[in-house]
Amino acid sequence: MSLFWRVFALNAVVLGSATALLLWAPVTVSVPVVLTEALILVAGLAVMLVANAAMLRIGLAPLDRLTRLMATVDLLRPGQRLPERGRGETAELIRTFNAMLDRLEHERASSSARVLLAQETERRRIAQELHDEVGQSMTAILLALERAADDADEPLRGDLRQVQEITRGSLDEVRRLARRLRPGVLEDLGLISALTSLTGEFSTHVGLRVVRRFDTGLPELDDQTELVLYRVAQEALTNAARHAEASRIEVSLRHTGEAVVLTVVDDGRGSGVAREGAGIRGMRERALLIGATLDVSSPPQAGTQIRLTVPLVRKQP
């Protein structure tokens, strides 16, 4: 039954019931109207309006649910759907909306994959240029400063040594940036070694205590899954250092049943509800690439927990 005929039928039932009561009930209307008759008519009108409102509320409830879902749906949290029951215009509208969400989620995942692939390609290019061009140039400068310092007299020699140390520190920073842009250790030694290197380097440069809890005997994961796990851990550590005012961070990687779970917990300031900035939304987009689930919780006075649950995907032989 279409929505028009459903509403018409609901009103017809209410009006028909009221007409039947007037026909067979011992109720008359005098001229002028008597107070008791007016009260009976007003009470009947009130009952009729309440019954009509209740029946319309029941009949239009699916549209209310659809409206609420349309106002809150987030393509970064896939799977939000309304149950498709019955026939008619309302059921068809819900089915069409669910189908539209399917298409939008698929298109969003595809476009995010292309964007993130382009980002990784650009990261590799920049890291390679930092290593090959800037790194080699600064190494040549270091060698030139060393030769100049050996031939120079005091106090110029001391000044040259100081400049040499500054240049060496800058070269180390360039190399660190290159490693952050392109995690070569991930490709060469695997996920555990890459996360160990990441957390160790993070602890050294940021000054926070980082605790690692990595399960042994993790299953083999494909390259894309390992890269997503690494990037999510990297972003979570960066967020904790910049925004949480934490002193301790725990990074764990566990194998539970048919999933691999990455958890990053800090002891910084919790806000009750974690604010979803660009960093967290970027992590959600990466999670979509491998069908993973990202949960972010920030209970009051308990820091922030970021949990990435990845369905087990083994490398193809």
C-alpha positions in Angstrom: 0.0 0.0 0.0 1.4 3.4 -0.9 2.0 6.1 1.6 -0.9 8.2 0.3 -3.4 5.4 0.7 -2.0 4.4 4.0 -2.6 7.9 5.4 -6.0 8.1 3.8 -7.0 4.7 5.3 -5.8 5.8 8.8 -7.9 9.0 8.6 -10.9 7.1 7.2 -10.9 4.7 10.1 -10.8 7.5 12.7 -13.5 9.6 10.9 -15.6 6.5 10.3 -15.4 5.5 13.9 -16.4 9.0 15.0 -19.3 9.1 12.6 -20.6 5.7 13.8 -20.5 6.9 17.4 -22.5 10.0 16.5 -25.0 7.9 14.6 -25.7 5.3 17.3 -24.8 7.0 20.5 -27.5 8.8 22.4 -26.0 12.2 21.8 -27.9 15.3 20.5 -26.9 18.9 19.8 -29.3 21.6 21.0 -29.6 25.2 19.8 -28.2 26.9 21.8 -25.6 24.3 22.8 -25.9 22.9 26.2 -22.8 22.8 28.3 -22.8 19.0 28.8 -23.3 18.5 25.0 -20.3 20.8 24.3 -18.2 18.9 26.7 -19.1 15.6 25.1 -18.3 16.9 21.6 -15.0 18.4 22.7 -14.0 15.1 24.5 -14.9 13.2 21.3 -12.8 15.5 19.2 -9.9 15.1 21.5 -10.2 11.3 21.4 -10.4 11.4 17.6 -7.3 13.6 17.4 -5.3 11.5 19.8 -6.3 8.3 17.9 -5.4 9.9 14.6 -2.0 11.1 15.8 -1.2 7.7 17.3 -2.1 5.9 14.1 -0.1 8.4 11.9 2.9 8.0 14.2 2.8 4.2 13.8 2.3 4.5 10.0 5.1 7.1 9.5 7.6 5.6 12.0 9.8 4.1 9.2 10.3 7.6 7.7 11.4 9.0 11.1 14.0 6.2 11.4 15.2 7.0 7.9 15.4 10.7 8.7 17.5 10.0 11.8 19.9 7.7 9.9 20.3 10.3 7.0 21.2 12.9 9.6 23.9 10.7 11.3 25.2 8.4 8.7 29.0 8.5 8.3 30.7 6.8 5.3 33.8 6.2 7.4 31.7 3.9 9.6 30.2 1.5 7.0 27.3 -0.9 7.6 24.7 1.5 8.9 21.4 0.3 7.4 17.7 0.2 8.1 15.8 -3.1 8.0 13.8 -3.6 4.8 10.4 -4.9 5.8 7.1 -5.0 3.9 6.1 -3.4 0.6 5.0 0.0 -0.6 6.6 3.3 -1.1 8.2 3.6 2.4 9.8 0.1 2.1 11.0 1.0 -1.4 12.4 4.3 -0.2 14.4 2.5 2.5 15.7 -0.1 0.1 16.7 2.6 -2.3 18.5 4.5 0.5 20.3 1.4 1.6 21.4 0.7 -2.0 22.6 4.3 -2.3 24.7 3.8 0.9 26.2 0.7 -0.6 27.3 2.6 -3.7 28.6 5.6 -1.7 30.6 3.4 0.6 32.1 1.5 -2.3 33.0 4.8 -4.2 34.4 6.3 -1.0 36.6 3.3 -0.4 37.8 3.3 -4.0 38.6 7.0 -4.0 40.3 6.8 -0.6 42.5 3.9 -1.9 43.6 6.0 -4.9 44.3 9.0 -2.7 46.3 7.0 -0.2 48.2 5.2 -2.9 49.1 8.6 -4.4 50.2 9.8 -0.9 52.4 6.8 -0.4 54.0 7.3 -3.8 54.7 10.9 -3.1 56.1 10.0 0.3 58.5 7.6 -1.4 59.6 10.2 -3.9 60.2 12.9 -1.3 62.0 10.4 1.0 64.2 9.3 -2.0 65.0 13.0 -2.8 65.9 13.8 0.8 68.2 10.8 1.0 69.8 11.2 -2.4 69.9 14.9 -2.9 69.8 16.7 0.4 71.5 13.9 2.3 74.4 13.7 -0.1 74.8 17.5 -0.3 74.9 17.8 3.5 77.4 14.9 3.7 79.7 16.8 1.2 79.3 19.9 3.4 80.4 17.9 6.4 83.5 16.6 4.7 84.4 20.1 3.5 83.9 21.5 7.0 86.1 18.8 8.4 88.9 19.6 6.0 88.6 23.3 6.6 88.6 22.8 10.4 91.8 20.6 10.2 93.6 23.4 8.2 92.2 26.3 10.3 93.8 28.0 13.3 92.1 28.8 16.6 89.5 30.3 17.2 88.3 29.7 13.7 88.8 25.9 14.1 86.4 25.9 17.1 83.7 27.8 15.1 84.1 25.4 12.2 83.7 22.4 14.6 80.6 23.9 16.0 79.1 24.4 12.5 80.1 20.9 11.7 78.1 19.5 14.7 75.1 21.6 13.7 75.3 20.3 10.2 75.6 16.7 11.4 72.5 17.2 13.6 70.6 18.6 10.6 71.7 15.6 8.5 70.4 13.2 11.2 67.1 15.0 11.2 66.8 14.8 7.4 67.5 11.1 7.6 64.9 10.7 10.3 62.3 12.5 8.2 63.1 10.3 5.3 62.6 7.2 7.4 59.2 8.5 8.6 58.1 9.2 5.1 59.3 5.8 3.7 59.5 3.0 6.3 62.3 1.0 4.6 62.6 -1.2 7.6 59.0 -2.3 7.1 59.9 -3.6 3.6 63.2 -5.1 4.7 62.6 -6.6 8.1 58.8 -6.8 8.6 56.1 -5.2 10.7 57.4 -6.1 14.2 60.8 -4.7 13.5 59.3 -1.6 11.9 57.1 -0.9 14.9 60.0 -1.5 17.3 62.1 1.0 15.4 59.2 3.5 15.2 58.5 3.4 19.0 62.2 3.5 19.9 62.8 6.5 17.7 59.6 8.2 18.9 60.7 7.7 22.6 64.1 9.1 21.9 63.1 12.2 20.1 59.8 13.1 21.9 60.9 12.1 25.4 57.8 10.0 26.3 58.0 6.5 27.8 56.7 4.0 25.2 55.9 0.4 26.3 55.8 -2.3 23.6 53.7 -5.5 23.9 54.0 -7.5 20.6 52.8 -11.1 20.4 55.3 -13.6 18.9 54.2 -15.8 16.1 51.9 -13.3 14.4 50.4 -14.5 11.1 51.8 -13.3 7.8 50.0 -10.3 6.5 50.0 -8.7 3.1 52.0 -5.6 2.3 49.0 -3.3 2.4 47.8 -4.5 5.7 51.3 -4.1 7.3 51.5 -0.6 5.9 48.1 0.4 7.3 49.0 -1.0 10.7 52.3 0.9 10.6 50.7 4.2 9.5 47.9 4.0 12.1 50.5 3.4 14.9 52.6 6.3 13.6 49.6 8.6 13.5 48.4 7.5 16.9 51.8 8.2 18.5 51.9 11.6 16.8 48.4 12.5 18.1 49.3 11.4 21.6 52.5 13.6 21.6 50.8 16.6 20.2 47.4 16.7 21.8 47.1 14.3 24.8 49.9 15.7 27.1 50.7 12.2 27.9 53.8 10.8 29.7 53.4 7.1 28.9 52.1 5.3 25.8 51.5 1.6 25.4 51.6 0.1 21.9 50.4 -3.5 21.6 50.0 -5.9 18.6 48.1 -9.1 19.3 46.7 -12.0 17.4 43.2 -12.9 18.6 41.3 -15.6 16.8 40.8 -14.5 13.2 42.0 -10.9 13.7 45.1 -8.9 14.4 44.5 -6.1 16.9 46.7 -3.0 17.2 46.1 -0.9 20.3 47.7 2.4 21.3 46.8 3.7 24.7 48.1 6.9 26.4 47.7 8.3 29.9 47.0 11.8 28.7 44.0 14.0 29.3 40.7 12.3 28.3 37.8 14.4 27.0 35.0 11.9 27.5 34.4 11.8 23.8 37.3 11.7 21.5 37.4 14.5 19.0 37.7 13.3 15.5 40.2 15.5 13.8 42.0 15.0 10.5 44.3 12.5 12.0 41.6 10.1 13.3 39.6 10.4 10.1 42.7 9.6 8.1 43.2 6.5 10.2 39.5 5.5 9.5 40.1 5.9 5.8 43.2 3.7 6.0 41.2 1.1 8.0 38.6 1.0 5.2 41.2 -0.1 2.7 41.7 -3.4 4.4 38.2 -3.9 5.8 39.4 -3.2 9.4 37.5 -1.5 12.2 38.9 1.5 14.1 37.5 2.2 17.6 38.5 5.4 19.4 37.6 5.8 23.1 38.5 8.6 25.5 37.0 7.9 28.9 37.3 10.8 31.4 40.6 11.0 33.2 41.8 7.8 31.5 43.6 9.0 28.4 42.8 7.8 24.8 42.7 4.4 23.4 42.9 3.7 19.6 42.1 0.1 18.6 42.5 -1.2 15.1 41.0 -4.6 14.5 42.1 -6.2 11.2 40.5 -9.4 9.9 43.2 -12.0 9.3 44.5 -11.7 5.7 47.3 -14.0 4.8 49.8 -13.4 2.0 49.2 -15.1 -1.2 51.9 -17.7 -2.1 
